[in-house]
Amino acid sequence: MTSALPFDDFRELIANLPPADAAAGERVRALFAKADKPAGSLGRIEDVAAWLAAWSGKAPPAVNRPLVAVFAGNHGIMRRGVSPRPVAATANAVELCAAGGAAVNQACIAYDLGLKVFDLALHIPTGDITEEAALDERGCAATMAFGMEATAGGTDLLCLGDIGVGNSTVAAALLAAVLGGNGADWVGPGSGADAAMQARKVAAVDAALAFHGSNLKDPLEALRRVGGREFAALAGAILAARVQKVPVLLDGLAAIAAAAVLHAANPAALDHCLLAGLSPEPAHKKAAERLGLKPLLDLGVGHGEGYGAALAAGLVKAAALTSSGMAAAIRN
């Protein structure tokens, strides 16, 4: 049984998502068809430009205020020995981003992207999902609402990433809950787990699935029970972007797990999203295939922290400029 009010607004929002501006996308495709070049010679760049136009409502499209939003959270399941890294590594990674020394900082400089890192109460880990809910409904809804703030300030391309030691185990539990399967189907090495640690991860996921049982049939209940703060915030950011006509790039296992929650609630919920790339984590490719998401890049990047999304944003910006530049040439 779900509890009463906090999720109600989100349920209504997910059920009534705005559609794409199909006409804007078709205008971009028509523009490429008129250009002095072999048909289809720009490959997937044409698709990216049309996608950008359809979900921003601008043809030709433009990317003027791109933002990489990285959500950081800690997890009670860490007490089960599911990561070779200490809990403190989450805060250390956030501090490195703040100091400008993380990989994502350099990609943002290279492609002129904004960067915001959201510390989601790192001093208060979520509940241990093997024996309690990660969050109560009110807390999960509030965190989703906080994630929606990522679109503030005129953002016109939202690139989503995460930081969270232990969250590959949480992602596995969430993917199993909404896409089906058990721990062995979704658990991987994460940040370097050996065979014994992976076995503990599998056991933890299976324990969580058994403990929460039929409550996981509802996607938002699954999010609050076996997810975490960064997962809730990512889901909120994806929803806010849809409402505000902001195209989204997804990066990392946590982002795709959060996206899977929304897809389970409404299969059209991710139409405004593209997958930046695939990490080496086996569950990432499996989830992408189940959700119908094809990666823009295939660089084997598993670093996290939104780095892959930042790299893909450079490609999206190039697609937008290609479209607008060729449109100007045709007019002239």
C-alpha positions in Angstrom: 0.0 0.0 0.0 1.3 3.5 -0.8 0.8 6.2 1.8 -1.3 9.2 1.2 -0.4 12.6 -0.2 3.3 13.3 -0.9 3.6 11.4 -4.3 0.2 12.5 -5.6 1.5 15.5 -7.6 4.2 13.4 -9.1 1.8 10.7 -10.1 -0.3 13.3 -11.9 2.7 14.9 -13.5 4.0 11.6 -14.8 0.6 10.6 -16.2 0.3 13.9 -18.1 3.7 14.7 -19.7 3.8 17.2 -22.5 4.6 15.8 -26.0 7.4 16.8 -28.3 7.1 19.7 -30.8 7.1 17.3 -33.8 6.9 20.1 -36.3 10.1 21.7 -35.0 11.9 18.3 -35.4 10.6 18.0 -38.9 11.7 21.5 -39.9 15.3 20.5 -38.9 15.1 17.3 -40.9 13.8 19.3 -43.9 16.6 21.7 -43.5 19.2 18.9 -43.7 17.4 17.5 -46.7 17.8 20.8 -48.5 21.5 21.2 -47.7 24.1 20.7 -50.3 25.4 17.4 -49.1 24.8 13.7 -49.7 21.6 12.5 -48.1 22.2 11.3 -44.5 25.9 12.1 -44.7 25.9 13.6 -41.2 24.6 10.3 -39.8 23.2 10.5 -36.2 24.1 14.2 -35.9 21.0 14.9 -37.9 18.9 12.8 -35.5 20.4 14.6 -32.5 19.7 18.0 -34.0 16.1 17.0 -34.8 15.7 15.6 -31.2 17.0 18.8 -29.8 14.6 20.9 -31.8 11.6 18.7 -31.0 12.1 18.8 -27.2 13.2 22.4 -27.0 10.6 23.7 -29.5 13.3 25.6 -31.4 14.2 25.0 -35.0 17.0 25.3 -35.7 17.9 24.4 -32.2 20.4 26.2 -30.0 22.3 25.4 -26.8 23.1 28.5 -24.9 22.9 27.6 -21.2 23.9 23.9 -20.9 24.2 22.6 -17.3 25.8 19.5 -15.9 24.0 18.7 -12.6 25.5 16.1 -10.4 23.6 14.7 -7.4 25.5 13.2 -4.5 24.1 10.9 -1.8 25.2 8.3 0.8 23.6 5.0 1.5 22.9 2.9 4.6 23.6 -0.3 2.6 27.3 0.5 2.9 27.3 -1.3 6.3 26.9 -4.5 4.3 30.4 -4.3 2.8 29.3 -3.6 -0.8 32.0 -1.2 -1.9 35.8 -1.1 -1.7 35.6 2.6 -1.2 34.8 4.3 2.2 31.7 6.4 2.7 33.9 9.5 3.0 34.8 9.2 -0.6 31.5 10.7 -1.6 32.2 13.9 0.2 35.8 13.9 -1.0 34.6 13.7 -4.6 32.1 16.6 -4.1 34.9 18.7 -2.6 37.2 17.9 -5.6 34.5 19.1 -7.9 34.0 22.3 -5.9 37.8 22.9 -6.1 37.8 22.5 -9.9 40.0 19.4 -9.9 37.6 16.6 -11.0 37.5 15.2 -14.5 34.0 16.7 -15.0 35.4 20.2 -14.3 37.8 19.9 -17.2 35.1 18.6 -19.7 32.9 21.5 -18.6 35.7 24.0 -19.4 36.4 22.4 -22.7 32.8 22.6 -23.9 31.7 25.8 -22.0 29.2 24.0 -19.7 27.8 25.1 -16.4 28.3 22.7 -13.5 26.4 22.3 -10.2 27.0 19.6 -7.7 24.2 19.0 -5.2 25.2 17.6 -1.8 22.1 15.6 -0.7 22.6 15.4 3.1 25.7 13.3 2.9 26.0 13.3 6.7 22.7 11.4 6.9 22.9 8.1 4.9 19.6 6.7 3.7 18.2 3.6 5.5 19.7 0.2 4.9 17.4 -1.1 2.2 17.9 -4.7 3.3 15.9 -4.0 6.5 14.1 -0.7 6.0 13.1 1.9 3.4 15.8 4.2 2.1 13.4 7.1 2.5 9.9 7.8 3.7 7.5 9.1 1.1 7.6 12.7 2.3 11.4 12.7 2.2 11.5 11.1 -1.2 9.0 13.5 -2.7 10.9 16.5 -1.2 14.1 15.2 -2.7 12.5 14.8 -6.1 11.2 18.4 -5.8 14.8 19.5 -4.9 16.1 17.8 -8.0 13.6 19.8 -10.1 15.6 22.9 -9.2 18.3 21.8 -11.6 16.4 23.3 -14.4 16.3 26.8 -12.8 18.0 29.7 -14.4 17.2 29.2 -18.1 19.0 25.8 -18.6 18.4 24.6 -22.2 20.4 21.3 -22.0 20.5 19.3 -18.8 23.3 16.8 -18.4 22.7 14.5 -15.4 25.3 12.6 -13.3 25.8 11.3 -9.8 28.3 10.7 -7.0 27.6 8.1 -4.3 29.7 5.3 -2.9 27.7 2.1 -2.9 25.1 3.3 -5.3 25.8 0.7 -7.9 24.3 -1.8 -5.4 21.3 0.5 -4.9 21.0 0.9 -8.7 20.9 -2.8 -9.1 18.2 -3.2 -6.5 16.1 -0.4 -8.2 16.6 -1.9 -11.6 15.6 -5.3 -10.4 12.5 -3.8 -8.8 11.2 -2.0 -11.8 12.6 -4.1 -14.7 12.5 -7.5 -13.1 15.1 -10.0 -12.1 17.2 -10.5 -9.0 20.6 -9.4 -7.7 22.6 -11.6 -9.9 20.9 -10.1 -13.0 22.0 -6.6 -12.2 25.0 -6.6 -9.9 28.4 -5.8 -11.3 31.9 -4.8 -10.0 30.9 -1.2 -9.5 34.0 0.7 -8.4 36.2 -2.4 -8.2 34.4 -5.1 -6.1 36.1 -8.5 -6.1 34.2 -11.8 -6.4 33.5 -12.0 -2.6 32.2 -8.4 -2.5 30.0 -8.9 -5.6 28.5 -11.9 -3.8 27.7 -9.6 -0.9 26.2 -7.1 -3.3 24.0 -9.8 -4.8 22.9 -11.0 -1.3 22.1 -7.4 -0.3 20.0 -6.8 -3.4 18.1 -10.0 -3.0 17.5 -9.3 0.7 16.1 -5.9 -0.2 13.8 -7.3 -2.8 12.5 -9.9 -0.4 12.1 -7.4 2.5 10.0 -4.9 0.4 8.2 -7.5 -1.6 5.0 -6.5 -3.4 5.5 -2.8 -2.3 8.0 -2.6 -5.2 5.3 -3.0 -7.8 4.6 0.7 -7.6 7.5 2.6 -9.3 7.6 5.5 -6.9 7.4 3.2 -3.9 10.3 1.3 -5.4 12.2 4.6 -5.7 11.7 5.5 -2.0 12.2 2.0 -0.6 15.2 0.7 -2.5 16.6 3.9 -4.1 18.3 6.9 -2.5 18.5 10.6 -2.5 20.5 11.0 -5.7 18.1 8.7 -7.5 15.1 10.7 -6.3 16.7 14.0 -7.3 17.6 12.6 -10.7 14.0 11.5 -11.3 12.8 14.9 -10.3 15.3 16.6 -12.6 14.2 14.5 -15.5 10.5 15.3 -14.9 11.2 19.1 -14.5 13.1 19.1 -17.7 10.3 17.5 -19.6 7.8 20.1 -18.3 10.1 23.0 -19.1 11.1 21.8 -22.6 14.7 21.0 -21.7 16.4 18.1 -23.5 18.3 15.7 -21.1 21.5 13.7 -21.3 21.7 10.8 -19.0 25.1 9.6 -17.6 25.9 6.6 -15.3 24.1 3.7 -13.7 22.2 5.8 -11.1 20.7 8.1 -13.8 19.5 5.2 -15.9 18.0 3.5 -12.8 16.2 6.7 -11.9 15.0 7.0 -15.5 13.8 3.3 -15.4 11.5 4.3 -12.5 9.8 7.0 -14.6 9.7 4.7 -17.6 7.9 2.0 -15.5 5.3 4.6 -14.5 4.9 6.0 -18.1 6.8 4.5 -21.1 6.9 7.9 -22.7 8.6 9.6 -19.8 12.1 9.4 -21.3 11.4 10.5 -24.9 13.2 13.8 -24.2 16.3 12.0 -23.0 19.4 10.7 -24.7 22.0 8.4 -23.2 25.4 10.0 -23.1 27.4 6.8 -23.1 27.7 3.3 -21.6 29.9 2.5 -18.7 31.7 -0.9 -18.4 29.2 -1.9 -15.8 27.2 -4.8 -17.4 23.9 -3.6 -15.9 24.2 -0.3 -17.7 24.1 -1.8 -21.2 21.3 -4.2 -20.2 19.1 -1.4 -18.7 19.8 0.8 -21.8 18.6 -1.9 -24.1 15.5 -2.5 -22.0 14.7 1.2 -22.1 15.4 1.6 -25.8 18.3 4.1 -25.2 21.2 4.1 -27.6 24.4 5.7 -26.4 25.8 8.8 -28.2 29.4 7.9 -27.3 31.1 4.5 -26.8 34.3 5.5 -25.0 34.3 2.9 -22.2 34.0 5.8 -19.6 32.9 4.5 -16.2 34.2 7.4 -14.1 30.8 8.8 -13.2 30.3 12.3 -11.7 28.6 13.4 -15.0 31.8 13.2 -17.0 30.3 11.2 -19.8 27.3 13.6 -20.0 29.7 16.5 -20.3 31.5 14.8 -23.1 28.3 14.1 -24.9 27.1 17.7 -24.4 29.9 18.8 -26.7 28.5 16.6 -29.4 25.0 17.9 -28.9 26.3 21.5 -29.1 28.0 20.7 -32.3 24.8 19.2 -33.7 22.9 22.4 -32.8 25.5 24.6 -34.5 25.7 22.4 -37.5 21.9 22.7 -37.9 21.8 26.5 -37.4 24.9 27.2 -39.5 23.6 25.2 -42.4 20.2 26.9 -42.1 21.9 30.3 -42.3 23.8 29.2 -45.4 20.6 28.0 -47.1 18.8 31.3 -46.4 21.8 33.2 -47.8 
